[in-house]
Amino acid sequence: MTSKNLVQVTDQNFETTVAGAARPVLVDFWATWCAPCKALKPVIEELALEYADQIVIGELDVDANPNTASKFSVLSIPTLILFRGGKPAQRIVGYQPKANLRQKIDAVL
């Protein structure tokens, strides 16, 4: 199940969804088999609601979209990358509590 506030990011739409975005974009690199990714999902959905007017939050399945994951050297998941102007501005690796994620997002905004 996907939140309506989460954008599905793929190898095919990365350029238009992330690189061409007017607002910063937080991309959650995840996989269906990743337990910490599943634990992080509700937190990401809450952040998508809270930051709806400030940033775009998307998720990218690394198994289905290996090119983008490889391009940004995503070796561990979950990895969150906050893009600003299409370029990585912040990288967060591993499960983080919501307060930590908010702090890192706010630092870039």
MDAnalysis code that builds the backbone (N, CA, C; Angstrom):
import MDAnalysis as mda
import numpy as np

u = mda.Universe.empty(327, n_residues=109, atom_resindex=np.repeat(np.arange(109), 3), trajectory=True)
u.add_TopologyAttr("name", ["N", "CA", "C"] * 109)
u.add_TopologyAttr("resid", np.arange(1, 110))
u.add_TopologyAttr("resname", ["MET", "THR", "SER", "LYS", "ASN", "LEU", "VAL", "GLN", "VAL", "THR", "ASP", "GLN", "ASN", "PHE", "GLU", "THR", "THR", "VAL", "ALA", "GLY", "ALA", "ALA", "ARG", "PRO", "VAL", "LEU", "VAL", "ASP", "PHE", "TRP", "ALA", "THR", "TRP", "CYS", "ALA", "PRO", "CYS", "LYS", "ALA", "LEU", "LYS", "PRO", "VAL", "ILE", "GLU", "GLU", "LEU", "ALA", "LEU", "GLU", "TYR", "ALA", "ASP", "GLN", "ILE", "VAL", "ILE", "GLY", "GLU", "LEU", "ASP", "VAL", "ASP", "ALA", "ASN", "PRO", "ASN", "THR", "ALA", "SER", "LYS", "PHE", "SER", "VAL", "LEU", "SER", "ILE", "PRO", "THR", "LEU", "ILE", "LEU", "PHE", "ARG", "GLY", "GLY", "LYS", "PRO", "ALA", "GLN", "ARG", "ILE", "VAL", "GLY", "TYR", "GLN", "PRO", "LYS", "ALA", "ASN", "LEU", "ARG", "GLN", "LYS", "ILE", "ASP", "ALA", "VAL", "LEU"])
u.atoms.positions = np.array([
    [0.843, -1.195, 0.000],
    [0.000, 0.000, 0.000],
    [0.880, 1.246, 0.000],
    [0.540, 2.191, -0.828],
    [1.325, 3.401, -0.955],
    [0.497, 4.619, -0.565],
    [1.126, 5.491, 0.171],
    [0.469, 6.736, 0.559],
    [0.286, 7.614, -0.669],
    [-0.821, 8.336, -0.733],
    [-1.045, 9.213, -1.883],
    [-0.074, 10.391, -1.888],
    [0.593, 10.632, -0.774],
    [1.562, 11.727, -0.713],
    [2.956, 11.310, -1.160],
    [3.159, 10.010, -1.360],
    [4.462, 9.529, -1.802],
    [4.477, 9.377, -3.315],
    [5.518, 9.901, -3.921],
    [5.689, 9.803, -5.363],
    [6.525, 8.563, -5.660],
    [6.111, 7.780, -6.642],
    [6.894, 6.612, -7.042],
    [7.994, 7.081, -7.992],
    [9.240, 6.921, -7.579],
    [10.382, 7.333, -8.395],
    [10.956, 6.081, -9.051],
    [11.238, 6.179, -10.350],
    [11.779, 5.048, -11.104],
    [12.989, 5.505, -11.915],
    [13.695, 4.543, -12.497],
    [14.785, 4.886, -13.404],
    [14.258, 5.759, -14.542],
    [13.042, 5.455, -14.988],
    [12.460, 6.162, -16.135],
    [12.039, 7.598, -15.816],
    [11.504, 7.836, -14.613],
    [10.986, 9.182, -14.325],
    [11.886, 10.004, -13.400],
    [13.060, 9.495, -13.070],
    [13.921, 10.201, -12.117],
    [14.233, 11.631, -12.572],
    [14.619, 11.792, -13.822],
    [14.988, 13.126, -14.313],
    [13.847, 14.128, -14.151],
    [12.640, 13.753, -14.544],
    [11.525, 14.699, -14.450],
    [11.025, 14.861, -13.020],
    [11.012, 13.764, -12.253],
    [10.464, 13.810, -10.895],
    [11.416, 14.465, -9.906],
    [12.692, 14.185, -10.021],
    [13.664, 14.665, -9.038],
    [14.531, 15.789, -9.587],
    [15.234, 15.521, -10.670],
    [16.165, 16.520, -11.210],
    [15.440, 17.777, -11.682],
    [14.219, 17.614, -12.195],
    [13.486, 18.760, -12.717],
    [12.504, 19.379, -11.734],
    [12.534, 18.941, -10.482],
    [11.556, 19.431, -9.502],
    [11.860, 20.853, -9.037],
    [10.802, 21.614, -8.855],
    [10.949, 22.993, -8.377],
    [11.289, 23.026, -6.886],
    [10.815, 22.013, -6.148],
    [11.054, 21.944, -4.696],
    [12.082, 20.857, -4.407],
    [12.686, 20.887, -3.217],
    [13.574, 19.777, -2.839],
    [12.787, 18.460, -2.845],
    [13.491, 17.373, -3.142],
    [12.860, 16.050, -3.198],
    [13.635, 15.090, -2.302],
    [12.923, 14.444, -1.390],
    [13.519, 13.413, -0.544],
    [13.160, 12.067, -1.151],
    [14.182, 11.290, -1.529],
    [13.934, 9.975, -2.118],
    [14.349, 8.898, -1.119],
    [13.418, 7.997, -0.843],
    [13.643, 6.850, 0.025],
    [14.002, 5.663, -0.867],
    [15.270, 5.235, -0.807],
    [15.715, 4.058, -1.548],
    [15.448, 2.853, -0.652],
    [14.630, 1.914, -1.117],
    [14.173, 0.803, -0.294],
    [14.017, -0.461, -1.131],
    [13.654, -1.566, -0.470],
    [13.332, -2.821, -1.150],
    [12.287, -3.571, -0.328],
    [11.517, -4.413, -0.994],
    [10.425, -5.130, -0.332],
    [10.925, -6.088, 0.746],
    [12.132, -6.618, 0.601],
    [12.675, -7.614, 1.539],
    [13.401, -6.976, 2.728],
    [13.500, -5.655, 2.768],
    [14.301, -4.943, 3.767],
    [13.454, -4.596, 5.004],
    [13.737, -5.250, 6.124],
    [12.974, -5.011, 7.356],
    [13.086, -3.566, 7.868],
    [14.303, -2.975, 7.930],
    [14.386, -1.569, 8.369],
    [13.632, -0.623, 7.428],
    [13.577, -0.971, 6.141],
    [12.820, -0.145, 5.182],
    [11.338, -0.158, 5.529],
    [10.837, -1.355, 5.872],
    [9.428, -1.489, 6.247],
    [9.139, -0.723, 7.531],
    [10.079, -0.738, 8.465],
    [9.914, -0.009, 9.726],
    [9.911, 1.501, 9.483],
    [10.664, 1.941, 8.489],
    [10.782, 3.371, 8.185],
    [9.580, 3.900, 7.400],
    [8.892, 3.016, 6.696],
    [7.799, 3.427, 5.804],
    [6.742, 4.310, 6.478],
    [6.212, 3.944, 7.660],
    [5.208, 4.823, 8.290],
    [5.772, 6.206, 8.636],
    [7.039, 6.258, 8.995],
    [7.692, 7.537, 9.309],
    [7.764, 8.395, 8.046],
    [8.149, 7.775, 6.935],
    [8.233, 8.484, 5.652],
    [6.852, 9.008, 5.257],
    [5.823, 8.189, 5.449],
    [4.460, 8.619, 5.112],
    [4.017, 9.800, 5.971],
    [4.379, 9.795, 7.256],
    [4.052, 10.929, 8.137],
    [4.788, 12.188, 7.682],
    [6.065, 12.045, 7.340],
    [6.845, 13.195, 6.870],
    [6.266, 13.740, 5.564],
    [5.788, 12.845, 4.699],
    [5.192, 13.276, 3.428],
    [3.973, 14.164, 3.682],
    [3.207, 13.833, 4.727],
    [2.051, 14.666, 5.087],
    [2.502, 15.992, 5.689],
    [3.448, 15.916, 6.627],
    [3.886, 17.111, 7.349],
    [4.611, 18.123, 6.458],
    [5.372, 17.618, 5.487],
    [6.166, 18.501, 4.633],
    [5.556, 18.674, 3.247],
    [4.286, 18.326, 3.101],
    [3.630, 18.321, 1.787],
    [3.772, 19.635, 1.023],
    [3.787, 20.756, 1.739],
    [3.879, 22.045, 1.049],
    [5.314, 22.543, 0.884],
    [6.294, 21.792, 1.395],
    [7.690, 22.244, 1.327],
    [8.571, 21.387, 0.428],
    [8.379, 20.066, 0.516],
    [9.210, 19.166, -0.284],
    [8.354, 18.058, -0.886],
    [8.910, 17.418, -1.885],
    [8.293, 16.240, -2.474],
    [8.990, 15.033, -1.857],
    [8.233, 14.029, -1.452],
    [8.837, 12.813, -0.915],
    [8.469, 11.657, -1.829],
    [9.499, 10.951, -2.248],
    [9.295, 9.833, -3.153],
    [9.991, 8.592, -2.643],
    [9.628, 7.468, -3.236],
    [10.289, 6.217, -2.877],
    [10.719, 5.507, -4.146],
    [11.888, 4.861, -4.054],
    [12.451, 4.166, -5.195],
    [12.832, 2.753, -4.768],
    [12.235, 1.773, -5.402],
    [12.538, 0.365, -5.135],
    [13.855, 0.044, -5.840],
    [14.897, -0.252, -5.044],
    [16.234, -0.459, -5.626],
    [16.309, -1.706, -6.499],
    [15.477, -2.701, -6.222],
    [15.484, -3.917, -7.042],
    [14.879, -3.656, -8.417],
    [13.832, -2.858, -8.460],
    [13.156, -2.549, -9.723],
    [13.856, -1.436, -10.498],
    [14.675, -0.631, -9.818],
    [15.318, 0.533, -10.439],
    [16.803, 0.590, -10.088],
    [17.576, -0.409, -10.545],
    [18.981, -0.490, -10.153],
    [19.858, 0.637, -10.715],
    [19.477, 1.216, -11.838],
    [20.327, 2.247, -12.451],
    [20.446, 3.496, -11.589],
    [19.320, 3.965, -11.084],
    [19.338, 5.166, -10.251],
    [20.043, 4.881, -8.924],
    [19.770, 3.728, -8.333],
    [20.427, 3.358, -7.077],
    [21.941, 3.314, -7.278],
    [22.368, 2.753, -8.386],
    [23.798, 2.656, -8.696],
    [24.406, 4.039, -8.959],
    [23.682, 4.869, -9.680],
    [24.163, 6.221, -10.015],
    [24.503, 7.024, -8.758],
    [23.724, 6.812, -7.690],
    [23.949, 7.553, -6.450],
    [24.645, 6.700, -5.384],
    [25.271, 5.605, -5.822],
    [26.074, 4.736, -4.939],
    [25.312, 4.301, -3.689],
    [24.063, 3.908, -3.876],
    [23.268, 3.413, -2.757],
    [23.658, 1.954, -2.536],
    [24.414, 1.704, -1.478],
    [24.910, 0.366, -1.182],
    [24.165, -0.267, -0.013],
    [23.629, 0.540, 0.873],
    [22.869, 0.059, 2.029],
    [21.484, 0.676, 1.956],
    [20.499, -0.085, 2.396],
    [19.152, 0.475, 2.454],
    [18.576, 0.221, 3.838],
    [17.709, 1.079, 4.318],
    [17.224, 2.247, 3.597],
    [18.276, 3.360, 3.521],
    [18.272, 4.048, 2.392],
    [19.057, 5.268, 2.232],
    [18.085, 6.348, 1.779],
    [18.135, 7.482, 2.450],
    [17.322, 8.630, 2.055],
    [18.271, 9.680, 1.501],
    [17.960, 10.200, 0.330],
    [18.767, 11.286, -0.229],
    [17.833, 12.457, -0.486],
    [18.210, 13.608, 0.067],
    [17.441, 14.828, -0.154],
    [18.125, 15.594, -1.272],
    [17.396, 15.752, -2.377],
    [17.926, 16.445, -3.546],
    [17.441, 17.886, -3.544],
    [18.336, 18.787, -3.865],
    [17.990, 20.199, -3.989],
    [18.550, 20.661, -5.323],
    [17.691, 21.167, -6.195],
    [18.141, 21.554, -7.525],
    [18.662, 20.356, -8.305],
    [18.104, 19.176, -8.013],
    [18.503, 17.969, -8.726],
    [19.792, 17.323, -8.242],
    [20.436, 17.935, -7.240],
    [21.703, 17.399, -6.726],
    [21.542, 16.953, -5.263],
    [22.234, 15.879, -4.878],
    [22.127, 15.423, -3.490],
    [22.630, 16.478, -2.505],
    [21.800, 16.827, -1.528],
    [22.173, 17.828, -0.530],
    [22.358, 17.188, 0.846],
    [21.737, 16.030, 1.040],
    [21.797, 15.340, 2.333],
    [21.584, 13.850, 2.094],
    [22.381, 13.015, 2.765],
    [22.244, 11.558, 2.650],
    [22.111, 10.989, 4.055],
    [21.095, 10.152, 4.238],
    [20.834, 9.524, 5.528],
    [20.772, 8.022, 5.276],
    [21.659, 7.267, 5.922],
    [21.706, 5.824, 5.705],
    [21.236, 5.103, 6.960],
    [20.353, 4.131, 6.760],
    [19.855, 3.328, 7.872],
    [18.605, 3.927, 8.491],
    [17.964, 3.125, 9.326],
    [16.749, 3.585, 10.003],
    [17.100, 4.722, 10.950],
    [16.299, 5.764, 10.930],
    [16.480, 6.908, 11.827],
    [15.134, 7.242, 12.460],
    [15.150, 7.681, 13.714],
    [13.894, 8.156, 14.318],
    [13.402, 9.402, 13.581],
    [12.111, 9.616, 13.643],
    [11.492, 10.742, 12.938],
    [12.131, 12.083, 13.309],
    [12.437, 12.282, 14.576],
    [13.032, 13.554, 15.018],
    [14.363, 13.815, 14.296],
    [15.169, 12.777, 14.132],
    [16.452, 12.921, 13.421],
    [16.225, 13.295, 11.959],
    [15.244, 12.642, 11.343],
    [14.957, 12.929, 9.935],
    [14.461, 14.365, 9.770],
    [13.597, 14.799, 10.673],
    [13.092, 16.183, 10.606],
    [14.241, 17.179, 10.710],
    [15.171, 16.899, 11.628],
    [16.323, 17.778, 11.823],
    [17.144, 17.900, 10.537],
    [17.387, 16.760, 9.893],
    [18.194, 16.756, 8.680],
    [17.471, 17.424, 7.507],
    [16.168, 17.217, 7.423],
    [15.376, 17.881, 6.366],
    [15.371, 19.382, 6.603],
    [15.099, 19.792, 7.840],
    [15.041, 21.218, 8.170],
    [16.368, 21.914, 7.902],
    [17.470, 21.205, 8.092],
    [18.805, 21.792, 7.869],
    [19.007, 22.157, 6.401],
    [18.369, 21.407, 5.504],
    [18.512, 21.665, 4.071],
    [17.489, 22.712, 3.599],
    [16.328, 22.746, 4.245],
    [15.303, 23.726, 3.867],
    [15.694, 25.064, 4.395],
])
